[in-house]
Amino acid sequence: MATKTKTFDCVEMKHKAQEALLAEFESRREEFATLTDFLNAKVLESDRAAAVWTKFGGGGSKAL
């Protein structure tokens, strides 16, 4: 079976997502004591992210 050529770079995509989250955290720094608090809030903003986190053992008000 032949492999398909990827049309995107997974590592680059991950880095861009992390950069965007860090930039948003920096712009909202006064709202959150820590990066972890910010990430917890981001997870709870999305029903899908919260469901995935719950599926893998997280959940509740302390998402991460």
Secondary structure, 3 states (H helix, E strand, C coil): CCCCCCCCCHHHHHHHHHHHHHHHHHHCHHHCCCHHHHHHHHHHHCHHHHHHHHHCCCCCCCCC
